[in-house]
């Protein structure tokens, strides 16, 4: 059966371009398009699409408000189409927090100019979204910051990797950790310009300090370093000091930053002094790196199938023996604390 897609965008040109892209794949059927949220609402009720492709900026009701209503009243996988600007990135982070499965950045101010560049990514993410698990969201979502502290600080390193669905999973895990939890390094698959506002958002919700990593940043208790989009991140050691190194290089497992690159460096440099966590995501990035971490003596945790948006990366990691313990998303923070 084909994947039924509803395209919601106020621009007739954008709707036509997105329709052309998606219908070039025989496994995807665009069942309808809509120019605003009210028309889209009626189409959703009538056609029950498998995936919604949603613009952010629209008249009458903006895309974020509409997304929140979808996820509350009739949860359906949503892929946002967003600008690559700083404001567009912040809005996209808000959309992922509200329940969007993924997003496709507009590479140019006029969507037609980036048609060929976004084709493969859009089709791939629509297919991934069609298999994603989405859950009903309350219209107001309160996040509890864990203000308790560990009995004593630790020099262990916590390394976390995530992809599709990972922005919310990371928020859930990190917001439950105490302010003096181990120094943490994170790879979330995201393009440039998106990781800084993502880190800022997490910083406002977590007891730990969260920031986009810069070359040479020390890995210290109470601090979370998020790999910058389009750059790999590895850990290094100088005496007793752990720090991160940021660099370019070829994509690994189709990604830059790559979870495997980070995990492999943690296995080599920190060994048994680390805890590795692999969260929801499509593909296999991070699975082999997590196995290397476990073989080096690190404790390893994988998100379980029931709580994953996409059970891809954790599934492969589990199947190859990289995962010491599987945990539901809301238990992962406690599993981390148990390991240290």
FILUMVO-995892 format. One record per residue (C-alpha): x, y, z. Coordinates in nm, 4 decimals. Layout:
N
<atom><c1>X</c1><c2>Y</c2><c3>Z</c3></atom>
...
//
This chain:
340
<atom><c1>0.0000</c1><c2>0.0000</c2><c3>0.0000</c3></atom>
<atom><c1>0.1157</c1><c2>0.3537</c2><c3>-0.0748</c3></atom>
<atom><c1>0.1893</c1><c2>0.6117</c2><c3>0.1928</c3></atom>
<atom><c1>-0.0921</c1><c2>0.8682</c2><c3>0.1960</c3></atom>
<atom><c1>0.0383</c1><c2>1.2221</c2><c3>0.2446</c3></atom>
<atom><c1>-0.1406</c1><c2>1.5519</c2><c3>0.3085</c3></atom>
<atom><c1>0.0583</c1><c2>1.8647</c2><c3>0.2155</c3></atom>
<atom><c1>-0.0254</c1><c2>2.1788</c2><c3>0.4131</c3></atom>
<atom><c1>0.1358</c1><c2>2.5020</c2><c3>0.2918</c3></atom>
<atom><c1>-0.0037</c1><c2>2.8478</c2><c3>0.2211</c3></atom>
<atom><c1>0.2115</c1><c2>2.8826</c2><c3>-0.0927</c3></atom>
<atom><c1>0.0636</c1><c2>2.7337</c2><c3>-0.4101</c3></atom>
<atom><c1>0.4158</c1><c2>2.7054</c2><c3>-0.5530</c3></atom>
<atom><c1>0.5406</c1><c2>2.5184</c2><c3>-0.2459</c3></atom>
<atom><c1>0.2441</c1><c2>2.2824</c2><c3>-0.2579</c3></atom>
<atom><c1>0.3143</c1><c2>2.2081</c2><c3>-0.6247</c3></atom>
<atom><c1>0.6864</c1><c2>2.1512</c2><c3>-0.5673</c3></atom>
<atom><c1>0.6302</c1><c2>1.9256</c2><c3>-0.2668</c3></atom>
<atom><c1>0.3648</c1><c2>1.7331</c2><c3>-0.4558</c3></atom>
<atom><c1>0.5983</c1><c2>1.6817</c2><c3>-0.7542</c3></atom>
<atom><c1>0.8777</c1><c2>1.5603</c2><c3>-0.5275</c3></atom>
<atom><c1>0.6663</c1><c2>1.3141</c2><c3>-0.3323</c3></atom>
<atom><c1>0.4723</c1><c2>1.1738</c2><c3>-0.6251</c3></atom>
<atom><c1>0.7973</c1><c2>1.0995</c2><c3>-0.8060</c3></atom>
<atom><c1>0.8220</c1><c2>0.8031</c2><c3>-0.5674</c3></atom>
<atom><c1>0.5737</c1><c2>0.5252</c2><c3>-0.6546</c3></atom>
<atom><c1>0.5274</c1><c2>0.4295</c2><c3>-0.2888</c3></atom>
<atom><c1>0.3921</c1><c2>0.7736</c2><c3>-0.1942</c3></atom>
<atom><c1>0.0503</c1><c2>0.9173</c2><c3>-0.2808</c3></atom>
<atom><c1>-0.0383</c1><c2>1.2812</c2><c3>-0.2147</c3></atom>
<atom><c1>-0.4056</c1><c2>1.2446</c2><c3>-0.1266</c3></atom>
<atom><c1>-0.4692</c1><c2>1.6177</c2><c3>-0.0859</c3></atom>
<atom><c1>-0.3170</c1><c2>1.9605</c2><c3>-0.0338</c3></atom>
<atom><c1>-0.4385</c1><c2>2.2443</c2><c3>0.1869</c3></atom>
<atom><c1>-0.3541</c1><c2>2.6124</c2><c3>0.2055</c3></atom>
<atom><c1>-0.4276</c1><c2>2.6561</c2><c3>0.5753</c3></atom>
<atom><c1>-0.4995</c1><c2>2.4662</c2><c3>0.8954</c3></atom>
<atom><c1>-0.8781</c1><c2>2.4844</c2><c3>0.8702</c3></atom>
<atom><c1>-0.8882</c1><c2>2.3268</c2><c3>0.5265</c3></atom>
<atom><c1>-0.6292</c1><c2>2.0741</c2><c3>0.6422</c3></atom>
<atom><c1>-0.8411</c1><c2>1.9817</c2><c3>0.9455</c3></atom>
<atom><c1>-1.1306</c1><c2>1.8820</c2><c3>0.7203</c3></atom>
<atom><c1>-0.8987</c1><c2>1.6845</c2><c3>0.4924</c3></atom>
<atom><c1>-0.7535</c1><c2>1.4968</c2><c3>0.7908</c3></atom>
<atom><c1>-1.0961</c1><c2>1.3931</c2><c3>0.9132</c3></atom>
<atom><c1>-1.2068</c1><c2>1.2903</c2><c3>0.5645</c3></atom>
<atom><c1>-0.8930</c1><c2>1.1159</c2><c3>0.4346</c3></atom>
<atom><c1>-0.6965</c1><c2>1.0026</c2><c3>0.7427</c3></atom>
<atom><c1>-0.3512</c1><c2>1.0513</c2><c3>0.5859</c3></atom>
<atom><c1>-0.0535</c1><c2>0.8459</c2><c3>0.7044</c3></atom>
<atom><c1>0.1775</c1><c2>1.1494</c2><c3>0.7159</c3></atom>
<atom><c1>0.1270</c1><c2>1.5271</c2><c3>0.7101</c3></atom>
<atom><c1>0.3845</c1><c2>1.7542</c2><c3>0.5470</c3></atom>
<atom><c1>0.3360</c1><c2>2.0852</c2><c3>0.7289</c3></atom>
<atom><c1>0.4656</c1><c2>2.4374</c2><c3>0.6728</c3></atom>
<atom><c1>0.5518</c1><c2>2.6541</c2><c3>0.9722</c3></atom>
<atom><c1>0.4296</c1><c2>2.9977</c2><c3>0.8642</c3></atom>
<atom><c1>0.0639</c1><c2>3.0037</c2><c3>0.7534</c3></atom>
<atom><c1>-0.2311</c1><c2>3.2453</c2><c3>0.7764</c3></atom>
<atom><c1>-0.5233</c1><c2>3.2104</c2><c3>1.0193</c3></atom>
<atom><c1>-0.3391</c1><c2>2.9477</c2><c3>1.2288</c3></atom>
<atom><c1>0.0372</c1><c2>2.8979</c2><c3>1.2315</c3></atom>
<atom><c1>0.1877</c1><c2>2.5551</c2><c3>1.1794</c3></atom>
<atom><c1>0.3033</c1><c2>2.5099</c2><c3>1.5399</c3></atom>
<atom><c1>-0.0421</c1><c2>2.5788</c2><c3>1.6851</c3></atom>
<atom><c1>-0.1999</c1><c2>2.3446</c2><c3>1.4310</c3></atom>
<atom><c1>0.0602</c1><c2>2.0761</c2><c3>1.5044</c3></atom>
<atom><c1>-0.0206</c1><c2>2.0901</c2><c3>1.8763</c3></atom>
<atom><c1>-0.3886</c1><c2>2.0423</c2><c3>1.7997</c3></atom>
<atom><c1>-0.3155</c1><c2>1.7471</c2><c3>1.5690</c3></atom>
<atom><c1>-0.1048</c1><c2>1.5761</c2><c3>1.8328</c3></atom>
<atom><c1>-0.3711</c1><c2>1.6298</c2><c3>2.0971</c3></atom>
<atom><c1>-0.6886</c1><c2>1.5380</c2><c3>1.9080</c3></atom>
<atom><c1>-0.5729</c1><c2>1.3009</c2><c3>1.6312</c3></atom>
<atom><c1>-0.2027</c1><c2>1.2085</c2><c3>1.6491</c3></atom>
<atom><c1>-0.0578</c1><c2>1.1590</c2><c3>1.2994</c3></atom>
<atom><c1>0.3114</c1><c2>1.1630</c2><c3>1.2033</c3></atom>
<atom><c1>0.4089</c1><c2>1.5134</c2><c3>1.0908</c3></atom>
<atom><c1>0.7153</c1><c2>1.6266</c2><c3>0.8956</c3></atom>
<atom><c1>0.7745</c1><c2>2.0016</c2><c3>0.9131</c3></atom>
<atom><c1>0.9138</c1><c2>2.2055</c2><c3>0.6239</c3></atom>
<atom><c1>1.1201</c1><c2>2.4830</c2><c3>0.7789</c3></atom>
<atom><c1>1.3572</c1><c2>2.7665</c2><c3>0.6987</c3></atom>
<atom><c1>1.7287</c1><c2>2.7280</c2><c3>0.7700</c3></atom>
<atom><c1>1.7422</c1><c2>3.0731</c2><c3>0.9317</c3></atom>
<atom><c1>1.8067</c1><c2>3.1140</c2><c3>1.3035</c3></atom>
<atom><c1>1.4417</c1><c2>3.1995</c2><c3>1.3697</c3></atom>
<atom><c1>1.3346</c1><c2>2.9092</c2><c3>1.1521</c3></atom>
<atom><c1>1.5588</c1><c2>2.6762</c2><c3>1.3506</c3></atom>
<atom><c1>1.4083</c1><c2>2.7877</c2><c3>1.6824</c3></atom>
<atom><c1>1.0585</c1><c2>2.7363</c2><c3>1.5466</c3></atom>
<atom><c1>1.1546</c1><c2>2.3903</c2><c3>1.4240</c3></atom>
<atom><c1>1.2829</c1><c2>2.2968</c2><c3>1.7699</c3></atom>
<atom><c1>0.9464</c1><c2>2.4055</c2><c3>1.9078</c3></atom>
<atom><c1>0.7733</c1><c2>2.1875</c2><c3>1.6466</c3></atom>
<atom><c1>0.9796</c1><c2>1.8811</c2><c3>1.7397</c3></atom>
<atom><c1>0.8986</c1><c2>1.9470</c2><c3>2.1032</c3></atom>
<atom><c1>0.5287</c1><c2>1.9634</c2><c3>2.0134</c3></atom>
<atom><c1>0.5418</c1><c2>1.6203</c2><c3>1.8500</c3></atom>
<atom><c1>0.6669</c1><c2>1.6519</c2><c3>1.4916</c3></atom>
<atom><c1>0.8573</c1><c2>1.3393</c2><c3>1.3874</c3></atom>
<atom><c1>1.1152</c1><c2>1.5242</c2><c3>1.1791</c3></atom>
<atom><c1>1.1747</c1><c2>1.8272</c2><c3>0.9600</c3></atom>
<atom><c1>1.3131</c1><c2>1.9111</c2><c3>0.6175</c3></atom>
<atom><c1>1.4927</c1><c2>2.2464</c2><c3>0.5907</c3></atom>
<atom><c1>1.4191</c1><c2>2.4868</c2><c3>0.3064</c3></atom>
<atom><c1>1.7649</c1><c2>2.5402</c2><c3>0.1599</c3></atom>
<atom><c1>1.6692</c1><c2>2.8534</c2><c3>-0.0343</c3></atom>
<atom><c1>1.4269</c1><c2>3.1407</c2><c3>0.0091</c3></atom>
<atom><c1>1.2361</c1><c2>3.0168</c2><c3>-0.2950</c3></atom>
<atom><c1>1.1514</c1><c2>2.6498</c2><c3>-0.2492</c3></atom>
<atom><c1>1.1721</c1><c2>2.5743</c2><c3>-0.6231</c3></atom>
<atom><c1>1.5451</c1><c2>2.6596</c2><c3>-0.6212</c3></atom>
<atom><c1>1.6118</c1><c2>2.3810</c2><c3>-0.3701</c3></atom>
<atom><c1>1.3806</c1><c2>2.1210</c2><c3>-0.5221</c3></atom>
<atom><c1>1.6490</c1><c2>1.8778</c2><c3>-0.6354</c3></atom>
<atom><c1>1.8540</c1><c2>1.9221</c2><c3>-0.3182</c3></atom>
<atom><c1>1.5664</c1><c2>1.8418</c2><c3>-0.0825</c3></atom>
<atom><c1>1.4092</c1><c2>1.5603</c2><c3>-0.2894</c3></atom>
<atom><c1>1.5895</c1><c2>1.2590</c2><c3>-0.1418</c3></atom>
<atom><c1>1.5722</c1><c2>1.3902</c2><c3>0.2139</c3></atom>
<atom><c1>1.2010</c1><c2>1.4703</c2><c3>0.1963</c3></atom>
<atom><c1>1.1071</c1><c2>1.1324</c2><c3>0.0474</c3></atom>
<atom><c1>1.3235</c1><c2>0.9475</c2><c3>0.3001</c3></atom>
<atom><c1>1.1775</c1><c2>1.1332</c2><c3>0.5972</c3></atom>
<atom><c1>0.8195</c1><c2>1.0864</c2><c3>0.4788</c3></atom>
<atom><c1>0.8841</c1><c2>0.7118</c2><c3>0.4569</c3></atom>
<atom><c1>1.0427</c1><c2>0.7083</c2><c3>0.8013</c3></atom>
<atom><c1>0.7558</c1><c2>0.9105</c2><c3>0.9478</c3></atom>
<atom><c1>0.5007</c1><c2>0.6663</c2><c3>0.8079</c3></atom>
<atom><c1>0.6497</c1><c2>0.3985</c2><c3>1.0357</c3></atom>
<atom><c1>0.6944</c1><c2>0.6227</c2><c3>1.3395</c3></atom>
<atom><c1>0.5033</c1><c2>0.5915</c2><c3>1.6632</c3></atom>
<atom><c1>0.3323</c1><c2>0.9121</c2><c3>1.7683</c3></atom>
<atom><c1>0.1611</c1><c2>0.9647</c2><c3>2.0992</c3></atom>
<atom><c1>-0.1179</c1><c2>1.1890</c2><c3>2.2173</c3></atom>
<atom><c1>0.0164</c1><c2>1.5126</c2><c3>2.3668</c3></atom>
<atom><c1>-0.1428</c1><c2>1.7390</c2><c3>2.6191</c3></atom>
<atom><c1>-0.1851</c1><c2>2.0918</c2><c3>2.4893</c3></atom>
<atom><c1>0.0281</c1><c2>2.2190</c2><c3>2.7780</c3></atom>
<atom><c1>0.3327</c1><c2>2.0076</c2><c3>2.8510</c3></atom>
<atom><c1>0.5149</c1><c2>2.0784</c2><c3>3.1761</c3></atom>
<atom><c1>0.8717</c1><c2>1.9565</c2><c3>3.2165</c3></atom>
<atom><c1>1.0029</c1><c2>1.8829</c2><c3>3.5630</c3></atom>
<atom><c1>1.3616</c1><c2>1.9808</c2><c3>3.6291</c3></atom>
<atom><c1>1.5435</c1><c2>1.7405</c2><c3>3.8581</c3></atom>
<atom><c1>1.7114</c1><c2>1.9585</c2><c3>4.1167</c3></atom>
<atom><c1>1.8396</c1><c2>1.6749</c2><c3>4.3333</c3></atom>
<atom><c1>2.2107</c1><c2>1.6102</c2><c3>4.3368</c3></atom>
<atom><c1>2.4194</c1><c2>1.2971</c2><c3>4.3299</c3></atom>
<atom><c1>2.5761</c1><c2>1.2100</c2><c3>4.6629</c3></atom>
<atom><c1>2.9121</c1><c2>1.3021</c2><c3>4.5126</c3></atom>
<atom><c1>3.0373</c1><c2>1.4120</c2><c3>4.1742</c3></atom>
<atom><c1>3.1935</c1><c2>1.1654</c2><c3>3.9348</c3></atom>
<atom><c1>3.4519</c1><c2>1.1797</c2><c3>3.6606</c3></atom>
<atom><c1>3.2623</c1><c2>0.9406</c2><c3>3.4407</c3></atom>
<atom><c1>3.1551</c1><c2>1.0491</c2><c3>3.0920</c3></atom>
<atom><c1>2.8008</c1><c2>1.0069</c2><c3>2.9638</c3></atom>
<atom><c1>2.7734</c1><c2>0.9757</c2><c3>2.5832</c3></atom>
<atom><c1>2.4321</c1><c2>0.9860</c2><c3>2.4150</c3></atom>
<atom><c1>2.3356</c1><c2>0.9409</c2><c3>2.0501</c3></atom>
<atom><c1>1.9956</c1><c2>1.0011</c2><c3>1.8893</c3></atom>
<atom><c1>1.8254</c1><c2>1.0723</c2><c3>1.5587</c3></atom>
<atom><c1>1.4579</c1><c2>1.0763</c2><c3>1.4527</c3></atom>
<atom><c1>1.2474</c1><c2>1.1484</c2><c3>1.7610</c3></atom>
<atom><c1>1.5613</c1><c2>1.2213</c2><c3>1.9572</c3></atom>
<atom><c1>1.4976</c1><c2>1.5846</c2><c3>2.0387</c3></atom>
<atom><c1>1.2106</c1><c2>1.4936</c2><c3>2.2686</c3></atom>
<atom><c1>1.3851</c1><c2>1.1822</c2><c3>2.3981</c3></atom>
<atom><c1>1.6918</c1><c2>1.3869</c2><c3>2.4911</c3></atom>
<atom><c1>1.4743</c1><c2>1.6438</c2><c3>2.6652</c3></atom>
<atom><c1>1.3104</c1><c2>1.3687</c2><c3>2.8678</c3></atom>
<atom><c1>1.6407</c1><c2>1.2097</c2><c3>2.9697</c3></atom>
<atom><c1>1.8457</c1><c2>1.5227</c2><c3>3.0358</c3></atom>
<atom><c1>1.5703</c1><c2>1.7055</c2><c3>3.2254</c3></atom>
<atom><c1>1.5629</c1><c2>1.4174</c2><c3>3.4754</c3></atom>
<atom><c1>1.9365</c1><c2>1.4260</c2><c3>3.5497</c3></atom>
<atom><c1>2.0703</c1><c2>1.6188</c2><c3>3.8520</c3></atom>
<atom><c1>2.2776</c1><c2>1.9330</c2><c3>3.8191</c3></atom>
<atom><c1>2.6038</c1><c2>1.7531</c2><c3>3.9028</c3></atom>
<atom><c1>2.5524</c1><c2>1.4526</c2><c3>3.6744</c3></atom>
<atom><c1>2.8598</c1><c2>1.3365</c2><c3>3.4784</c3></atom>
<atom><c1>2.9959</c1><c2>1.5475</c2><c3>3.1972</c3></atom>
<atom><c1>2.7809</c1><c2>1.4590</c2><c3>2.8969</c3></atom>
<atom><c1>2.8465</c1><c2>1.4580</c2><c3>2.5222</c3></atom>
<atom><c1>2.5574</c1><c2>1.4334</c2><c3>2.2776</c3></atom>
<atom><c1>2.5154</c1><c2>1.3716</c2><c3>1.9070</c3></atom>
<atom><c1>2.1699</c1><c2>1.4460</c2><c3>1.7702</c3></atom>
<atom><c1>2.1408</c1><c2>1.4308</c2><c3>1.3924</c3></atom>
<atom><c1>2.0736</c1><c2>1.7930</c2><c3>1.2955</c3></atom>
<atom><c1>2.2012</c1><c2>2.0363</c2><c3>1.0334</c3></atom>
<atom><c1>2.4035</c1><c2>2.3474</c2><c3>1.1069</c3></atom>
<atom><c1>2.2121</c1><c2>2.6378</c2><c3>1.2650</c3></atom>
<atom><c1>1.9746</c1><c2>2.4013</c2><c3>1.4449</c3></atom>
<atom><c1>2.1940</c1><c2>2.2608</c2><c3>1.7215</c3></atom>
<atom><c1>2.2596</c1><c2>2.5951</c2><c3>1.8949</c3></atom>
<atom><c1>1.8901</c1><c2>2.6810</c2><c3>1.9482</c3></atom>
<atom><c1>1.8264</c1><c2>2.3174</c2><c3>2.0386</c3></atom>
<atom><c1>2.0928</c1><c2>2.3364</c2><c3>2.3086</c3></atom>
<atom><c1>1.9523</c1><c2>2.6684</c2><c3>2.4292</c3></atom>
<atom><c1>1.6077</c1><c2>2.5138</c2><c3>2.4605</c3></atom>
<atom><c1>1.7424</c1><c2>2.2184</c2><c3>2.6582</c3></atom>
<atom><c1>1.9401</c1><c2>2.4546</c2><c3>2.8799</c3></atom>
<atom><c1>1.6166</c1><c2>2.6288</c2><c3>2.9801</c3></atom>
<atom><c1>1.4605</c1><c2>2.2966</c2><c3>3.0812</c3></atom>
<atom><c1>1.7466</c1><c2>2.1112</c2><c3>3.2508</c3></atom>
<atom><c1>1.9289</c1><c2>2.1390</c2><c3>3.5803</c3></atom>
<atom><c1>2.2564</c1><c2>2.0789</c2><c3>3.3953</c3></atom>
<atom><c1>2.4099</c1><c2>2.3457</c2><c3>3.1736</c3></atom>
<atom><c1>2.3518</c1><c2>2.2561</c2><c3>2.8073</c3></atom>
<atom><c1>2.5372</c1><c2>2.4252</c2><c3>2.5221</c3></atom>
<atom><c1>2.6525</c1><c2>2.3681</c2><c3>2.1664</c3></atom>
<atom><c1>3.0065</c1><c2>2.2319</c2><c3>2.1847</c3></atom>
<atom><c1>3.3075</c1><c2>2.4349</c2><c3>2.0758</c3></atom>
<atom><c1>3.6489</c1><c2>2.2938</c2><c3>1.9960</c3></atom>
<atom><c1>3.8461</c1><c2>2.2408</c2><c3>2.3154</c3></atom>
<atom><c1>3.5512</c1><c2>2.2581</c2><c3>2.5571</c3></atom>
<atom><c1>3.6178</c1><c2>2.0615</c2><c3>2.8747</c3></atom>
<atom><c1>3.3889</c1><c2>1.7737</c2><c3>2.9679</c3></atom>
<atom><c1>3.2978</c1><c2>1.8454</c2><c3>3.3286</c3></atom>
<atom><c1>3.0228</c1><c2>1.7368</c2><c3>3.5707</c3></atom>
<atom><c1>2.7031</c1><c2>1.9328</c2><c3>3.5266</c3></atom>
<atom><c1>2.7684</c1><c2>2.0273</c2><c3>3.1636</c3></atom>
<atom><c1>2.6156</c1><c2>1.8823</c2><c3>2.8456</c3></atom>
<atom><c1>2.7981</c1><c2>1.9437</c2><c3>2.5164</c3></atom>
<atom><c1>2.5905</c1><c2>1.9019</c2><c3>2.1994</c3></atom>
<atom><c1>2.7816</c1><c2>1.8346</c2><c3>1.8777</c3></atom>
<atom><c1>2.7351</c1><c2>2.1242</c2><c3>1.6319</c3></atom>
<atom><c1>2.5437</c1><c2>2.0461</c2><c3>1.3145</c3></atom>
<atom><c1>2.7575</c1><c2>1.9381</c2><c3>1.0152</c3></atom>
<atom><c1>3.0626</c1><c2>1.8673</c2><c3>1.2350</c3></atom>
<atom><c1>3.1883</c1><c2>1.5493</c2><c3>1.3945</c3></atom>
<atom><c1>3.2709</c1><c2>1.5517</c2><c3>1.7656</c3></atom>
<atom><c1>3.5201</c1><c2>1.3268</c2><c3>1.9472</c3></atom>
<atom><c1>3.6593</c1><c2>1.3250</c2><c3>2.2981</c3></atom>
<atom><c1>4.0269</c1><c2>1.3668</c2><c3>2.3837</c3></atom>
<atom><c1>4.2250</c1><c2>1.3536</c2><c3>2.7073</c3></atom>
<atom><c1>4.5105</c1><c2>1.5598</c2><c3>2.8426</c3></atom>
<atom><c1>4.6199</c1><c2>1.4318</c2><c3>3.1828</c3></atom>
<atom><c1>4.3061</c1><c2>1.4156</c2><c3>3.3959</c3></atom>
<atom><c1>4.1162</c1><c2>1.6537</c2><c3>3.1675</c3></atom>
<atom><c1>3.8684</c1><c2>1.5285</c2><c3>2.9109</c3></atom>
<atom><c1>3.7727</c1><c2>1.7668</c2><c3>2.6315</c3></atom>
<atom><c1>3.6052</c1><c2>1.7638</c2><c3>2.2907</c3></atom>
<atom><c1>3.7512</c1><c2>1.8126</c2><c3>1.9477</c3></atom>
<atom><c1>3.5288</c1><c2>1.9390</c2><c3>1.6668</c3></atom>
<atom><c1>3.6126</c1><c2>1.8703</c2><c3>1.3025</c3></atom>
<atom><c1>3.4805</c1><c2>1.8074</c2><c3>0.9556</c3></atom>
<atom><c1>3.5477</c1><c2>1.4946</c2><c3>0.7521</c3></atom>
<atom><c1>3.3382</c1><c2>1.2555</c2><c3>0.5502</c3></atom>
<atom><c1>2.9903</c1><c2>1.1594</c2><c3>0.6626</c3></atom>
<atom><c1>2.9730</c1><c2>0.8317</c2><c3>0.8546</c3></atom>
<atom><c1>2.6625</c1><c2>0.6138</c2><c3>0.8242</c3></atom>
<atom><c1>2.5251</c1><c2>0.9039</c2><c3>0.6197</c3></atom>
<atom><c1>2.5636</c1><c2>1.1545</c2><c3>0.9012</c3></atom>
<atom><c1>2.7821</c1><c2>1.4409</c2><c3>1.0193</c3></atom>
<atom><c1>2.7854</c1><c2>1.4556</c2><c3>1.3181</c3></atom>
<atom><c1>2.7949</c1><c2>1.0791</c2><c3>1.3564</c3></atom>
<atom><c1>2.7131</c1><c2>0.8892</c2><c3>1.6744</c3></atom>
<atom><c1>2.9619</c1><c2>0.6170</c2><c3>1.5763</c3></atom>
<atom><c1>3.2431</c1><c2>0.8718</c2><c3>1.5551</c3></atom>
<atom><c1>3.1653</c1><c2>0.9978</c2><c3>1.9061</c3></atom>
<atom><c1>3.1124</c1><c2>0.6538</c2><c3>2.0617</c3></atom>
<atom><c1>3.4312</c1><c2>0.5119</c2><c3>1.9079</c3></atom>
<atom><c1>3.6340</c1><c2>0.7942</c2><c3>2.0598</c3></atom>
<atom><c1>3.4689</c1><c2>0.7428</c2><c3>2.3996</c3></atom>
<atom><c1>3.5513</c1><c2>0.3701</c2><c3>2.3832</c3></atom>
<atom><c1>3.9143</c1><c2>0.4481</c2><c3>2.3048</c3></atom>
<atom><c1>3.9709</c1><c2>0.7378</c2><c3>2.5435</c3></atom>
<atom><c1>3.7378</c1><c2>0.6738</c2><c3>2.8380</c3></atom>
<atom><c1>3.6829</c1><c2>0.2961</c2><c3>2.8253</c3></atom>
<atom><c1>3.5200</c1><c2>0.1664</c2><c3>3.1433</c3></atom>
<atom><c1>3.4932</c1><c2>0.5229</c2><c3>3.2711</c3></atom>
<atom><c1>3.1914</c1><c2>0.5894</c2><c3>3.0491</c3></atom>
<atom><c1>2.8207</c1><c2>0.5213</c2><c3>3.0080</c3></atom>
<atom><c1>2.6751</c1><c2>0.5038</c2><c3>2.6568</c3></atom>
<atom><c1>2.3106</c1><c2>0.5568</c2><c3>2.5648</c3></atom>
<atom><c1>2.1489</c1><c2>0.5078</c2><c3>2.2252</c3></atom>
<atom><c1>1.8055</c1><c2>0.6597</c2><c3>2.1719</c3></atom>
<atom><c1>1.5371</c1><c2>0.6546</c2><c3>1.9051</c3></atom>
<atom><c1>1.6453</c1><c2>0.6974</c2><c3>1.5447</c3></atom>
<atom><c1>1.6379</c1><c2>0.5599</c2><c3>1.1922</c3></atom>
<atom><c1>1.9285</c1><c2>0.3548</c2><c3>1.0612</c3></atom>
<atom><c1>2.2281</c1><c2>0.2061</c2><c3>1.2417</c3></atom>
<atom><c1>2.4522</c1><c2>0.5007</c2><c3>1.3332</c3></atom>
<atom><c1>2.5954</c1><c2>0.4461</c2><c3>1.6790</c3></atom>
<atom><c1>2.5323</c1><c2>0.0714</c2><c3>1.7041</c3></atom>
<atom><c1>2.8895</c1><c2>-0.0379</c2><c3>1.6283</c3></atom>
<atom><c1>3.0334</c1><c2>0.2458</c2><c3>1.8342</c3></atom>
<atom><c1>2.8200</c1><c2>0.1436</c2><c3>2.1324</c3></atom>
<atom><c1>2.9426</c1><c2>-0.2143</c2><c3>2.0927</c3></atom>
<atom><c1>3.3005</c1><c2>-0.0850</c2><c3>2.1013</c3></atom>
<atom><c1>3.2155</c1><c2>0.1049</c2><c3>2.4185</c3></atom>
<atom><c1>3.0732</c1><c2>-0.2061</c2><c3>2.5824</c3></atom>
<atom><c1>3.3725</c1><c2>-0.4138</c2><c3>2.4783</c3></atom>
<atom><c1>3.5951</c1><c2>-0.1470</c2><c3>2.6351</c3></atom>
<atom><c1>3.4154</c1><c2>-0.1866</c2><c3>2.9677</c3></atom>
<atom><c1>3.1584</c1><c2>0.0940</c2><c3>2.9482</c3></atom>
<atom><c1>2.8015</c1><c2>0.0469</c2><c3>3.0702</c3></atom>
<atom><c1>2.5511</c1><c2>0.0711</c2><c3>2.7843</c3></atom>
<atom><c1>2.1787</c1><c2>0.1449</c2><c3>2.7653</c3></atom>
<atom><c1>1.9355</c1><c2>0.1316</c2><c3>2.4728</c3></atom>
<atom><c1>1.5866</c1><c2>0.2779</c2><c3>2.4474</c3></atom>
<atom><c1>1.3236</c1><c2>0.0051</c2><c3>2.4207</c3></atom>
<atom><c1>1.0982</c1><c2>-0.0486</c2><c3>2.1198</c3></atom>
<atom><c1>0.7710</c1><c2>0.0563</c2><c3>2.2839</c3></atom>
<atom><c1>0.8937</c1><c2>0.4070</c2><c3>2.3716</c3></atom>
<atom><c1>1.0880</c1><c2>0.4786</c2><c3>2.0489</c3></atom>
<atom><c1>0.9474</c1><c2>0.6994</c2><c3>1.7763</c3></atom>
<atom><c1>1.1613</c1><c2>0.4939</c2><c3>1.5358</c3></atom>
<atom><c1>1.3135</c1><c2>0.1703</c2><c3>1.6679</c3></atom>
<atom><c1>1.6111</c1><c2>0.1646</c2><c3>1.4329</c3></atom>
<atom><c1>1.9411</c1><c2>0.2592</c2><c3>1.5933</c3></atom>
<atom><c1>1.8577</c1><c2>0.1005</c2><c3>1.9325</c3></atom>
<atom><c1>1.7284</c1><c2>-0.2123</c2><c3>1.7578</c3></atom>
<atom><c1>2.0500</c1><c2>-0.2688</c2><c3>1.5621</c3></atom>
<atom><c1>2.2569</c1><c2>-0.1958</c2><c3>1.8722</c3></atom>
<atom><c1>2.0561</c1><c2>-0.4491</c2><c3>2.0722</c3></atom>
<atom><c1>2.0776</c1><c2>-0.7146</c2><c3>1.8003</c3></atom>
<atom><c1>2.4585</c1><c2>-0.6964</c2><c3>1.7781</c3></atom>
<atom><c1>2.5023</c1><c2>-0.7168</c2><c3>2.1546</c3></atom>
<atom><c1>2.5946</c1><c2>-0.3543</c2><c3>2.2167</c3></atom>
<atom><c1>2.3149</c1><c2>-0.2900</c2><c3>2.4673</c3></atom>
<atom><c1>2.3663</c1><c2>-0.4088</c2><c3>2.8229</c3></atom>
<atom><c1>2.0221</c1><c2>-0.2934</c2><c3>2.9337</c3></atom>
<atom><c1>1.7076</c1><c2>-0.1825</c2><c3>2.7506</c3></atom>
<atom><c1>1.4924</c1><c2>0.0799</c2><c3>2.9214</c3></atom>
<atom><c1>1.1725</c1><c2>0.2663</c2><c3>2.8497</c3></atom>
<atom><c1>1.2348</c1><c2>0.6345</c2><c3>2.7830</c3></atom>
<atom><c1>1.1033</c1><c2>0.7517</c2><c3>3.1185</c3></atom>
<atom><c1>1.3356</c1><c2>0.5071</c2><c3>3.2986</c3></atom>
<atom><c1>1.6572</c1><c2>0.5852</c2><c3>3.1118</c3></atom>
<atom><c1>1.7712</c1><c2>0.8694</c2><c3>3.3396</c3></atom>
<atom><c1>1.7374</c1><c2>0.6416</c2><c3>3.6429</c3></atom>
<atom><c1>1.9217</c1><c2>0.3651</c2><c3>3.4564</c3></atom>
<atom><c1>2.2065</c1><c2>0.6102</c2><c3>3.3886</c3></atom>
<atom><c1>2.2245</c1><c2>0.7104</c2><c3>3.7550</c3></atom>
<atom><c1>2.2258</c1><c2>0.3434</c2><c3>3.8561</c3></atom>
<atom><c1>2.5263</c1><c2>0.2847</c2><c3>3.6325</c3></atom>
<atom><c1>2.7304</c1><c2>0.5571</c2><c3>3.8023</c3></atom>
//
